[in-house]
Amino acid sequence: MSFIGHIVEDSKVMLAEITGASIAHACCQRNEAAHRLACSALSSSCDRAWFEEPPDVILDVLLSESSN
């Protein structure tokens, strides 16, 4: 199994433990914040985490989506 395959399988196991949780595919144009986070993670050489404030790379997307 590929590296991504293991991540998918682990995610399925964890998701099954959350009552009422579901997952659906969304193309990157419909999920801009996730797409930007993924691109940022792939181009970064250091670990990053956030707890209260969203990262700058998605702030404008979140503000735009919250005003709709």
N, CA, C and O atoms as a Tripos MOL2 file, in Angstrom:
@<TRIPOS>MOLECULE
protein
  272   271    68     0     0
PROTEIN
NO_CHARGES

@<TRIPOS>ATOM
      1 N           0.8510   -1.1770    0.0000 N.3       1 MET1
      2 CA          0.0000    0.0000    0.0000 C.3       1 MET1
      3 C           0.8970    1.2410    0.0000 C.2       1 MET1
      4 O           1.9410    1.2640    0.6520 O.2       1 MET1
      5 N           0.4810    2.2580   -0.7290 N.am      2 SER2
      6 CA          1.2600    3.4890   -0.8130 C.3       2 SER2
      7 C           1.1670    4.2840    0.4940 C.2       2 SER2
      8 O           0.3310    3.9990    1.3520 O.2       2 SER2
      9 N           2.0300    5.2680    0.6250 N.am      3 PHE3
     10 CA          2.0270    6.1530    1.7880 C.3       3 PHE3
     11 C           0.6600    6.8220    1.9340 C.2       3 PHE3
     12 O           0.1020    6.8700    3.0310 O.2       3 PHE3
     13 N           0.1260    7.3350    0.8330 N.am      4 ILE4
     14 CA         -1.1810    7.9890    0.8650 C.3       4 ILE4
     15 C          -2.2750    6.9890    1.2260 C.2       4 ILE4
     16 O          -3.2180    7.3260    1.9420 O.2       4 ILE4
     17 N          -2.1490    5.7660    0.7330 N.am      5 GLY5
     18 CA         -3.1270    4.7290    1.0520 C.3       5 GLY5
     19 C          -3.2280    4.4780    2.5430 C.2       5 GLY5
     20 O          -4.3210    4.2820    3.0730 O.2       5 GLY5
     21 N          -2.0790    4.4830    3.2260 N.am      6 HIS6
     22 CA         -2.0760    4.2970    4.6810 C.3       6 HIS6
     23 C          -2.7790    5.4650    5.3770 C.2       6 HIS6
     24 O          -3.5220    5.2670    6.3380 O.2       6 HIS6
     25 N          -2.5430    6.6610    4.8940 N.am      7 ILE7
     26 CA         -3.1990    7.8380    5.4760 C.3       7 ILE7
     27 C          -4.7090    7.7440    5.2900 C.2       7 ILE7
     28 O          -5.4760    8.0290    6.2100 O.2       7 ILE7
     29 N          -5.1270    7.3460    4.0980 N.am      8 VAL8
     30 CA         -6.5610    7.2060    3.8230 C.3       8 VAL8
     31 C          -7.1820    6.1540    4.7380 C.2       8 VAL8
     32 O          -8.2440    6.3840    5.3170 O.2       8 VAL8
     33 N          -6.5320    5.0160    4.8670 N.am      9 GLU9
     34 CA         -7.0710    3.9500    5.7180 C.3       9 GLU9
     35 C          -7.1260    4.3770    7.1800 C.2       9 GLU9
     36 O          -8.1200    4.1160    7.8590 O.2       9 GLU9
     37 N          -6.0750    5.0310    7.6770 N.am     10 ASP10
     38 CA         -6.0830    5.5270    9.0560 C.3      10 ASP10
     39 C          -7.2030    6.5440    9.2600 C.2      10 ASP10
     40 O          -7.8730    6.5430   10.2930 O.2      10 ASP10
     41 N          -7.3960    7.4040    8.2730 N.am     11 SER11
     42 CA         -8.4560    8.4150    8.3620 C.3      11 SER11
     43 C          -9.8280    7.7690    8.4140 C.2      11 SER11
     44 O         -10.6990    8.2170    9.1610 O.2      11 SER11
     45 N         -10.0280    6.7190    7.6280 N.am     12 LYS12
     46 CA        -11.3080    6.0000    7.6400 C.3      12 LYS12
     47 C         -11.5880    5.4020    9.0150 C.2      12 LYS12
     48 O         -12.7160    5.4620    9.5040 O.2      12 LYS12
     49 N         -10.5670    4.8290    9.6340 N.am     13 VAL13
     50 CA        -10.7320    4.2280   10.9620 C.3      13 VAL13
     51 C         -11.1050    5.3010   11.9850 C.2      13 VAL13
     52 O         -12.0280    5.1130   12.7780 O.2      13 VAL13
     53 N         -10.3870    6.4250   11.9650 N.am     14 MET14
     54 CA        -10.6750    7.4990   12.9140 C.3      14 MET14
     55 C         -12.0480    8.1010   12.6600 C.2      14 MET14
     56 O         -12.7700    8.4100   13.6080 O.2      14 MET14
     57 N         -12.4170    8.2720   11.4040 N.am     15 LEU15
     58 CA        -13.7100    8.8520   11.0620 C.3      15 LEU15
     59 C         -14.8560    7.9590   11.5170 C.2      15 LEU15
     60 O         -15.9010    8.4550   11.9370 O.2      15 LEU15
     61 N         -14.6690    6.6560   11.4360 N.am     16 ALA16
     62 CA        -15.7120    5.7070   11.8440 C.3      16 ALA16
     63 C         -16.0200    5.8180   13.3340 C.2      16 ALA16
     64 O         -17.0990    5.4170   13.7700 O.2      16 ALA16
     65 N         -15.0950    6.3530   14.1160 N.am     17 GLU17
     66 CA        -15.2860    6.4920   15.5570 C.3      17 GLU17
     67 C         -16.0490    7.7610   15.9350 C.2      17 GLU17
     68 O         -16.4040    7.9470   17.0990 O.2      17 GLU17
     69 N         -16.3010    8.6260   14.9680 N.am     18 ILE18
     70 CA        -16.9950    9.8860   15.2310 C.3      18 ILE18
     71 C         -18.4520    9.7470   14.7980 C.2      18 ILE18
     72 O         -18.7430    9.5820   13.6140 O.2      18 ILE18
     73 N         -19.3490    9.8130   15.7520 N.am     19 THR19
     74 CA        -20.7760    9.6550   15.4730 C.3      19 THR19
     75 C         -21.2690   10.7660   14.5500 C.2      19 THR19
     76 O         -21.0540   11.9490   14.8100 O.2      19 THR19
     77 N         -21.9290   10.3670   13.4780 N.am     20 GLY20
     78 CA        -22.5230   11.3330   12.5570 C.3      20 GLY20
     79 C         -21.5560   11.9710   11.5840 C.2      20 GLY20
     80 O         -21.9540   12.8390   10.8070 O.2      20 GLY20
     81 N         -20.3030   11.5680   11.6030 N.am     21 ALA21
     82 CA        -19.3130   12.1600   10.7010 C.3      21 ALA21
     83 C         -19.4550   11.5830    9.3040 C.2      21 ALA21
     84 O         -19.8150   10.4180    9.1350 O.2      21 ALA21
     85 N         -19.1740   12.3960    8.3190 N.am     22 SER22
     86 CA        -19.1840   11.9230    6.9370 C.3      22 SER22
     87 C         -18.0930   12.6500    6.1660 C.2      22 SER22
     88 O         -17.5370   13.6440    6.6330 O.2      22 SER22
     89 N         -17.8040   12.1450    4.9980 N.am     23 ILE23
     90 CA        -16.7670   12.7320    4.1650 C.3      23 ILE23
     91 C         -17.2390   12.7220    2.7210 C.2      23 ILE23
     92 O         -17.9210   11.7930    2.2890 O.2      23 ILE23
     93 N         -16.8760   13.7500    1.9840 N.am     24 ALA24
     94 CA        -17.2450   13.8390    0.5710 C.3      24 ALA24
     95 C         -16.1110   14.5120   -0.1830 C.2      24 ALA24
     96 O         -15.4200   15.3720    0.3630 O.2      24 ALA24
     97 N         -15.9200   14.1240   -1.4240 N.am     25 HIS25
     98 CA        -14.8870   14.7340   -2.2580 C.3      25 HIS25
     99 C         -15.3260   16.1300   -2.6770 C.2      25 HIS25
    100 O         -16.4910   16.3540   -3.0040 O.2      25 HIS25
    101 N         -14.3960   17.0520   -2.6640 N.am     26 ALA26
    102 CA        -14.6420   18.3960   -3.1850 C.3      26 ALA26
    103 C         -13.4240   18.7920   -4.0000 C.2      26 ALA26
    104 O         -12.2960   18.7030   -3.5160 O.2      26 ALA26
    105 N         -13.6400   19.2280   -5.2290 N.am     27 CYS27
    106 CA        -12.5000   19.6370   -6.0570 C.3      27 CYS27
    107 C         -11.8670   20.8900   -5.4480 C.2      27 CYS27
    108 O         -12.4990   21.5920   -4.6580 O.2      27 CYS27
    109 N         -10.6300   21.1600   -5.8190 N.am     28 CYS28
    110 CA         -9.8940   22.2530   -5.1700 C.3      28 CYS28
    111 C         -10.5720   23.6080   -5.3680 C.2      28 CYS28
    112 O         -10.4380   24.4900   -4.5190 O.2      28 CYS28
    113 N         -11.2950   23.7890   -6.4700 N.am     29 GLN29
    114 CA        -11.9840   25.0630   -6.6770 C.3      29 GLN29
    115 C         -13.1280   25.2490   -5.6810 C.2      29 GLN29
    116 O         -13.5130   26.3830   -5.3960 O.2      29 GLN29
    117 N         -13.6690   24.1690   -5.1550 N.am     30 ARG30
    118 CA        -14.7640   24.2490   -4.1940 C.3      30 ARG30
    119 C         -14.2570   24.2050   -2.7570 C.2      30 ARG30
    120 O         -15.0380   24.3760   -1.8210 O.2      30 ARG30
    121 N         -12.9790   23.9810   -2.5780 N.am     31 ASN31
    122 CA        -12.4050   23.8950   -1.2420 C.3      31 ASN31
    123 C         -11.0510   24.6020   -1.2400 C.2      31 ASN31
    124 O         -10.0130   23.9880   -0.9970 O.2      31 ASN31
    125 N         -11.0840   25.8820   -1.5120 N.am     32 GLU32
    126 CA         -9.8720   26.6800   -1.6880 C.3      32 GLU32
    127 C          -8.9840   26.6830   -0.4460 C.2      32 GLU32
    128 O          -7.7610   26.6140   -0.5690 O.2      32 GLU32
    129 N          -9.5700   26.7610    0.7380 N.am     33 ALA33
    130 CA         -8.7620   26.7960    1.9610 C.3      33 ALA33
    131 C          -7.9460   25.5150    2.1110 C.2      33 ALA33
    132 O          -6.7510   25.5740    2.4000 O.2      33 ALA33
    133 N          -8.5750   24.3680    1.9190 N.am     34 ALA34
    134 CA         -7.8580   23.0920    2.0290 C.3      34 ALA34
    135 C          -6.7890   22.9790    0.9520 C.2      34 ALA34
    136 O          -5.6930   22.4840    1.2140 O.2      34 ALA34
    137 N          -7.0990   23.4340   -0.2530 N.am     35 HIS35
    138 CA         -6.1310   23.3840   -1.3520 C.3      35 HIS35
    139 C          -4.9020   24.2360   -1.0310 C.2      35 HIS35
    140 O          -3.7690   23.8000   -1.2360 O.2      35 HIS35
    141 N          -5.1280   25.4350   -0.5350 N.am     36 ARG36
    142 CA         -4.0000   26.3080   -0.1820 C.3      36 ARG36
    143 C          -3.1680   25.7270    0.9580 C.2      36 ARG36
    144 O          -1.9400   25.7970    0.9290 O.2      36 ARG36
    145 N          -3.8360   25.1510    1.9640 N.am     37 LEU37
    146 CA         -3.0960   24.5330    3.0660 C.3      37 LEU37
    147 C          -2.2360   23.3820    2.5700 C.2      37 LEU37
    148 O          -1.0870   23.2340    2.9850 O.2      37 LEU37
    149 N          -2.7930   22.5660    1.6790 N.am     38 ALA38
    150 CA         -2.0350   21.4370    1.1360 C.3      38 ALA38
    151 C          -0.8340   21.9270    0.3410 C.2      38 ALA38
    152 O           0.2640   21.3940    0.4970 O.2      38 ALA38
    153 N          -1.0190   22.9230   -0.5010 N.am     39 CYS39
    154 CA          0.0940   23.4700   -1.2880 C.3      39 CYS39
    155 C           1.1560   24.0790   -0.3840 C.2      39 CYS39
    156 O           2.3510   23.9090   -0.6240 O.2      39 CYS39
    157 N           0.7280   24.7800    0.6440 N.am     40 SER40
    158 CA          1.6670   25.3830    1.5870 C.3      40 SER40
    159 C           2.4690   24.3160    2.3190 C.2      40 SER40
    160 O           3.6770   24.4580    2.5080 O.2      40 SER40
    161 N           1.7980   23.2550    2.7270 N.am     41 ALA41
    162 CA          2.4830   22.1680    3.4350 C.3      41 ALA41
    163 C           3.5070   21.4860    2.5390 C.2      41 ALA41
    164 O           4.5990   21.1420    2.9910 O.2      41 ALA41
    165 N           3.1610   21.2880    1.2750 N.am     42 LEU42
    166 CA          4.0780   20.6220    0.3490 C.3      42 LEU42
    167 C           5.3100   21.4630    0.0430 C.2      42 LEU42
    168 O           6.3760   20.9160   -0.2410 O.2      42 LEU42
    169 N           5.1780   22.7870    0.0990 N.am     43 SER43
    170 CA          6.3090   23.6540   -0.2240 C.3      43 SER43
    171 C           7.1000   24.0890    1.0100 C.2      43 SER43
    172 O           8.1000   24.7950    0.8810 O.2      43 SER43
    173 N           6.6680   23.6820    2.1940 N.am     44 SER44
    174 CA          7.3260   24.0830    3.4370 C.3      44 SER44
    175 C           8.3030   23.0110    3.9140 C.2      44 SER44
    176 O           8.0580   21.8140    3.7650 O.2      44 SER44
    177 N           9.3970   23.4600    4.4820 N.am     45 SER45
    178 CA         10.3810   22.5130    5.0180 C.3      45 SER45
    179 C          10.3460   22.4430    6.5430 C.2      45 SER45
    180 O          11.1660   21.7520    7.1480 O.2      45 SER45
    181 N           9.4070   23.1500    7.1700 N.am     46 CYS46
    182 CA          9.3290   23.1210    8.6300 C.3      46 CYS46
    183 C           7.9170   22.7430    9.0810 C.2      46 CYS46
    184 O           6.9550   22.8570    8.3210 O.2      46 CYS46
    185 N           7.8160   22.2970   10.3190 N.am     47 ASP47
    186 CA          6.5200   21.9570   10.9030 C.3      47 ASP47
    187 C           5.7750   23.2320   11.2680 C.2      47 ASP47
    188 O           6.3760   24.2110   11.7100 O.2      47 ASP47
    189 N           4.4780   23.2090   11.0790 N.am     48 ARG48
    190 CA          3.6560   24.3650   11.4340 C.3      48 ARG48
    191 C           2.3880   23.8890   12.1150 C.2      48 ARG48
    192 O           1.8820   22.8050   11.8250 O.2      48 ARG48
    193 N           1.8830   24.7050   13.0180 N.am     49 ALA49
    194 CA          0.6220   24.4060   13.6970 C.3      49 ALA49
    195 C          -0.0530   25.7300   14.0250 C.2      49 ALA49
    196 O           0.6140   26.7540   14.1750 O.2      49 ALA49
    197 N          -1.3690   25.7070   14.1350 N.am     50 TRP50
    198 CA         -2.0790   26.8850   14.5950 C.3      50 TRP50
    199 C          -3.1830   26.4370   15.5290 C.2      50 TRP50
    200 O          -3.7060   25.3290   15.4110 O.2      50 TRP50
    201 N          -3.5290   27.3080   16.4560 N.am     51 PHE51
    202 CA         -4.4970   26.9360   17.4780 C.3      51 PHE51
    203 C          -5.6620   27.9070   17.5800 C.2      51 PHE51
    204 O          -6.7930   27.4730   17.8020 O.2      51 PHE51
    205 N          -5.4320   29.1770   17.4290 N.am     52 GLU52
    206 CA         -6.5130   30.1450   17.5820 C.3      52 GLU52
    207 C          -6.7440   30.9610   16.3220 C.2      52 GLU52
    208 O          -7.8880   31.1380   15.9030 O.2      52 GLU52
    209 N          -5.7010   31.4500   15.7270 N.am     53 GLU53
    210 CA         -5.8080   32.2580   14.5200 C.3      53 GLU53
    211 C          -5.4570   31.4130   13.3040 C.2      53 GLU53
    212 O          -4.4910   30.6500   13.3480 O.2      53 GLU53
    213 N          -6.2200   31.5320   12.2170 N.am     54 PRO54
    214 CA         -5.8970   30.7450   11.0180 C.3      54 PRO54
    215 C          -4.6100   31.2460   10.3650 C.2      54 PRO54
    216 O          -4.2400   32.4060   10.5430 O.2      54 PRO54
    217 N          -3.9350   30.3940    9.6230 N.am     55 PRO55
    218 CA         -2.7160   30.8170    8.9350 C.3      55 PRO55
    219 C          -3.0230   31.8920    7.8860 C.2      55 PRO55
    220 O          -4.1020   31.9090    7.2940 O.2      55 PRO55
    221 N          -2.0650   32.7760    7.6730 N.am     56 ASP56
    222 CA         -2.2440   33.8640    6.7120 C.3      56 ASP56
    223 C          -2.5970   33.3610    5.3150 C.2      56 ASP56
    224 O          -3.3190   34.0300    4.5750 O.2      56 ASP56
    225 N          -2.0890   32.1880    4.9570 N.am     57 VAL57
    226 CA         -2.2860   31.6640    3.6020 C.3      57 VAL57
    227 C          -3.7620   31.4030    3.2810 C.2      57 VAL57
    228 O          -4.1230   31.3350    2.1060 O.2      57 VAL57
    229 N          -4.6150   31.2570    4.2850 N.am     58 ILE58
    230 CA         -6.0450   31.0030    4.0330 C.3      58 ILE58
    231 C          -6.9660   32.0700    4.6220 C.2      58 ILE58
    232 O          -8.1860   31.9620    4.4980 O.2      58 ILE58
    233 N          -6.4140   33.0750    5.2480 N.am     59 LEU59
    234 CA         -7.2360   34.0720    5.9330 C.3      59 LEU59
    235 C          -8.2270   34.7560    4.9930 C.2      59 LEU59
    236 O          -9.3990   34.9070    5.3400 O.2      59 LEU59
    237 N          -7.7760   35.1710    3.8080 N.am     60 ASP60
    238 CA         -8.6830   35.8510    2.8800 C.3      60 ASP60
    239 C          -9.8130   34.9350    2.4080 C.2      60 ASP60
    240 O         -10.9400   35.3900    2.2150 O.2      60 ASP60
    241 N          -9.5150   33.6520    2.2230 N.am     61 VAL61
    242 CA        -10.5480   32.6940    1.8040 C.3      61 VAL61
    243 C         -11.5940   32.5440    2.9030 C.2      61 VAL61
    244 O         -12.7930   32.5540    2.6260 O.2      61 VAL61
    245 N         -11.1460   32.4060    4.1410 N.am     62 LEU62
    246 CA        -12.0800   32.2520    5.2550 C.3      62 LEU62
    247 C         -12.9590   33.4870    5.4250 C.2      62 LEU62
    248 O         -14.1570   33.3730    5.6810 O.2      62 LEU62
    249 N         -12.3650   34.6540    5.2840 N.am     63 LEU63
    250 CA        -13.1430   35.8890    5.4010 C.3      63 LEU63
    251 C         -14.1700   35.9910    4.2810 C.2      63 LEU63
    252 O         -15.3080   36.4010    4.5110 O.2      63 LEU63
    253 N         -13.7720   35.6210    3.0800 N.am     64 SER64
    254 CA        -14.6820   35.6530    1.9350 C.3      64 SER64
    255 C         -15.8300   34.6640    2.1120 C.2      64 SER64
    256 O         -16.9860   34.9970    1.8500 O.2      64 SER64
    257 N         -15.5140   33.4490    2.5580 N.am     65 GLU65
    258 CA        -16.5450   32.4290    2.7410 C.3      65 GLU65
    259 C         -17.4950   32.7820    3.8820 C.2      65 GLU65
    260 O         -18.6810   32.4570    3.8230 O.2      65 GLU65
    261 N         -16.9870   33.4410    4.9130 N.am     66 SER66
    262 CA        -17.8430   33.7700    6.0550 C.3      66 SER66
    263 C         -18.8000   34.9150    5.7380 C.2      66 SER66
    264 O         -19.8110   35.0770    6.4200 O.2      66 SER66
    265 N         -18.4980   35.7080    4.7180 N.am     67 SER67
    266 CA        -19.3790   36.8190    4.3570 C.3      67 SER67
    267 C         -20.4780   36.3930    3.3940 C.2      67 SER67
    268 O         -21.3730   37.1830    3.0940 O.2      67 SER67
    269 N         -20.4280   35.1720    2.9110 N.am     68 ASN68
    270 CA        -21.4570   34.6750    1.9700 C.3      68 ASN68
    271 C         -22.6120   34.0560    2.6980 C.2      68 ASN68
    272 O         -23.5610   33.5890    2.0680 O.2      68 ASN68
@<TRIPOS>BOND
     1     1     2 1
     2     2     3 1
     3     3     4 2
     4     3     5 am
     5     5     6 1
     6     6     7 1
     7     7     8 2
     8     7     9 am
     9     9    10 1
    10    10    11 1
    11    11    12 2
    12    11    13 am
    13    13    14 1
    14    14    15 1
    15    15    16 2
    16    15    17 am
    17    17    18 1
    18    18    19 1
    19    19    20 2
    20    19    21 am
    21    21    22 1
    22    22    23 1
    23    23    24 2
    24    23    25 am
    25    25    26 1
    26    26    27 1
    27    27    28 2
    28    27    29 am
    29    29    30 1
    30    30    31 1
    31    31    32 2
    32    31    33 am
    33    33    34 1
    34    34    35 1
    35    35    36 2
    36    35    37 am
    37    37    38 1
    38    38    39 1
    39    39    40 2
    40    39    41 am
    41    41    42 1
    42    42    43 1
    43    43    44 2
    44    43    45 am
    45    45    46 1
    46    46    47 1
    47    47    48 2
    48    47    49 am
    49    49    50 1
    50    50    51 1
    51    51    52 2
    52    51    53 am
    53    53    54 1
    54    54    55 1
    55    55    56 2
    56    55    57 am
    57    57    58 1
    58    58    59 1
    59    59    60 2
    60    59    61 am
    61    61    62 1
    62    62    63 1
    63    63    64 2
    64    63    65 am
    65    65    66 1
    66    66    67 1
    67    67    68 2
    68    67    69 am
    69    69    70 1
    70    70    71 1
    71    71    72 2
    72    71    73 am
    73    73    74 1
    74    74    75 1
    75    75    76 2
    76    75    77 am
    77    77    78 1
    78    78    79 1
    79    79    80 2
    80    79    81 am
    81    81    82 1
    82    82    83 1
    83    83    84 2
    84    83    85 am
    85    85    86 1
    86    86    87 1
    87    87    88 2
    88    87    89 am
    89    89    90 1
    90    90    91 1
    91    91    92 2
    92    91    93 am
    93    93    94 1
    94    94    95 1
    95    95    96 2
    96    95    97 am
    97    97    98 1
    98    98    99 1
    99    99   100 2
   100    99   101 am
   101   101   102 1
   102   102   103 1
   103   103   104 2
   104   103   105 am
   105   105   106 1
   106   106   107 1
   107   107   108 2
   108   107   109 am
   109   109   110 1
   110   110   111 1
   111   111   112 2
   112   111   113 am
   113   113   114 1
   114   114   115 1
   115   115   116 2
   116   115   117 am
   117   117   118 1
   118   118   119 1
   119   119   120 2
   120   119   121 am
   121   121   122 1
   122   122   123 1
   123   123   124 2
   124   123   125 am
   125   125   126 1
   126   126   127 1
   127   127   128 2
   128   127   129 am
   129   129   130 1
   130   130   131 1
   131   131   132 2
   132   131   133 am
   133   133   134 1
   134   134   135 1
   135   135   136 2
   136   135   137 am
   137   137   138 1
   138   138   139 1
   139   139   140 2
   140   139   141 am
   141   141   142 1
   142   142   143 1
   143   143   144 2
   144   143   145 am
   145   145   146 1
   146   146   147 1
   147   147   148 2
   148   147   149 am
   149   149   150 1
   150   150   151 1
   151   151   152 2
   152   151   153 am
   153   153   154 1
   154   154   155 1
   155   155   156 2
   156   155   157 am
   157   157   158 1
   158   158   159 1
   159   159   160 2
   160   159   161 am
   161   161   162 1
   162   162   163 1
   163   163   164 2
   164   163   165 am
   165   165   166 1
   166   166   167 1
   167   167   168 2
   168   167   169 am
   169   169   170 1
   170   170   171 1
   171   171   172 2
   172   171   173 am
   173   173   174 1
   174   174   175 1
   175   175   176 2
   176   175   177 am
   177   177   178 1
   178   178   179 1
   179   179   180 2
   180   179   181 am
   181   181   182 1
   182   182   183 1
   183   183   184 2
   184   183   185 am
   185   185   186 1
   186   186   187 1
   187   187   188 2
   188   187   189 am
   189   189   190 1
   190   190   191 1
   191   191   192 2
   192   191   193 am
   193   193   194 1
   194   194   195 1
   195   195   196 2
   196   195   197 am
   197   197   198 1
   198   198   199 1
   199   199   200 2
   200   199   201 am
   201   201   202 1
   202   202   203 1
   203   203   204 2
   204   203   205 am
   205   205   206 1
   206   206   207 1
   207   207   208 2
   208   207   209 am
   209   209   210 1
   210   210   211 1
   211   211   212 2
   212   211   213 am
   213   213   214 1
   214   214   215 1
   215   215   216 2
   216   215   217 am
   217   217   218 1
   218   218   219 1
   219   219   220 2
   220   219   221 am
   221   221   222 1
   222   222   223 1
   223   223   224 2
   224   223   225 am
   225   225   226 1
   226   226   227 1
   227   227   228 2
   228   227   229 am
   229   229   230 1
   230   230   231 1
   231   231   232 2
   232   231   233 am
   233   233   234 1
   234   234   235 1
   235   235   236 2
   236   235   237 am
   237   237   238 1
   238   238   239 1
   239   239   240 2
   240   239   241 am
   241   241   242 1
   242   242   243 1
   243   243   244 2
   244   243   245 am
   245   245   246 1
   246   246   247 1
   247   247   248 2
   248   247   249 am
   249   249   250 1
   250   250   251 1
   251   251   252 2
   252   251   253 am
   253   253   254 1
   254   254   255 1
   255   255   256 2
   256   255   257 am
   257   257   258 1
   258   258   259 1
   259   259   260 2
   260   259   261 am
   261   261   262 1
   262   262   263 1
   263   263   264 2
   264   263   265 am
   265   265   266 1
   266   266   267 1
   267   267   268 2
   268   267   269 am
   269   269   270 1
   270   270   271 1
   271   271   272 2
@<TRIPOS>SUBSTRUCTURE
     1 MET1         2 RESIDUE 1 A MET
     2 SER2         6 RESIDUE 1 A SER
     3 PHE3        10 RESIDUE 1 A PHE
     4 ILE4        14 RESIDUE 1 A ILE
     5 GLY5        18 RESIDUE 1 A GLY
     6 HIS6        22 RESIDUE 1 A HIS
     7 ILE7        26 RESIDUE 1 A ILE
     8 VAL8        30 RESIDUE 1 A VAL
     9 GLU9        34 RESIDUE 1 A GLU
    10 ASP10       38 RESIDUE 1 A ASP
    11 SER11       42 RESIDUE 1 A SER
    12 LYS12       46 RESIDUE 1 A LYS
    13 VAL13       50 RESIDUE 1 A VAL
    14 MET14       54 RESIDUE 1 A MET
    15 LEU15       58 RESIDUE 1 A LEU
    16 ALA16       62 RESIDUE 1 A ALA
    17 GLU17       66 RESIDUE 1 A GLU
    18 ILE18       70 RESIDUE 1 A ILE
    19 THR19       74 RESIDUE 1 A THR
    20 GLY20       78 RESIDUE 1 A GLY
    21 ALA21       82 RESIDUE 1 A ALA
    22 SER22       86 RESIDUE 1 A SER
    23 ILE23       90 RESIDUE 1 A ILE
    24 ALA24       94 RESIDUE 1 A ALA
    25 HIS25       98 RESIDUE 1 A HIS
    26 ALA26      102 RESIDUE 1 A ALA
    27 CYS27      106 RESIDUE 1 A CYS
    28 CYS28      110 RESIDUE 1 A CYS
    29 GLN29      114 RESIDUE 1 A GLN
    30 ARG30      118 RESIDUE 1 A ARG
    31 ASN31      122 RESIDUE 1 A ASN
    32 GLU32      126 RESIDUE 1 A GLU
    33 ALA33      130 RESIDUE 1 A ALA
    34 ALA34      134 RESIDUE 1 A ALA
    35 HIS35      138 RESIDUE 1 A HIS
    36 ARG36      142 RESIDUE 1 A ARG
    37 LEU37      146 RESIDUE 1 A LEU
    38 ALA38      150 RESIDUE 1 A ALA
    39 CYS39      154 RESIDUE 1 A CYS
    40 SER40      158 RESIDUE 1 A SER
    41 ALA41      162 RESIDUE 1 A ALA
    42 LEU42      166 RESIDUE 1 A LEU
    43 SER43      170 RESIDUE 1 A SER
    44 SER44      174 RESIDUE 1 A SER
    45 SER45      178 RESIDUE 1 A SER
    46 CYS46      182 RESIDUE 1 A CYS
    47 ASP47      186 RESIDUE 1 A ASP
    48 ARG48      190 RESIDUE 1 A ARG
    49 ALA49      194 RESIDUE 1 A ALA
    50 TRP50      198 RESIDUE 1 A TRP
    51 PHE51      202 RESIDUE 1 A PHE
    52 GLU52      206 RESIDUE 1 A GLU
    53 GLU53      210 RESIDUE 1 A GLU
    54 PRO54      214 RESIDUE 1 A PRO
    55 PRO55      218 RESIDUE 1 A PRO
    56 ASP56      222 RESIDUE 1 A ASP
    57 VAL57      226 RESIDUE 1 A VAL
    58 ILE58      230 RESIDUE 1 A ILE
    59 LEU59      234 RESIDUE 1 A LEU
    60 ASP60      238 RESIDUE 1 A ASP
    61 VAL61      242 RESIDUE 1 A VAL
    62 LEU62      246 RESIDUE 1 A LEU
    63 LEU63      250 RESIDUE 1 A LEU
    64 SER64      254 RESIDUE 1 A SER
    65 GLU65      258 RESIDUE 1 A GLU
    66 SER66      262 RESIDUE 1 A SER
    67 SER67      266 RESIDUE 1 A SER
    68 ASN68      270 RESIDUE 1 A ASN
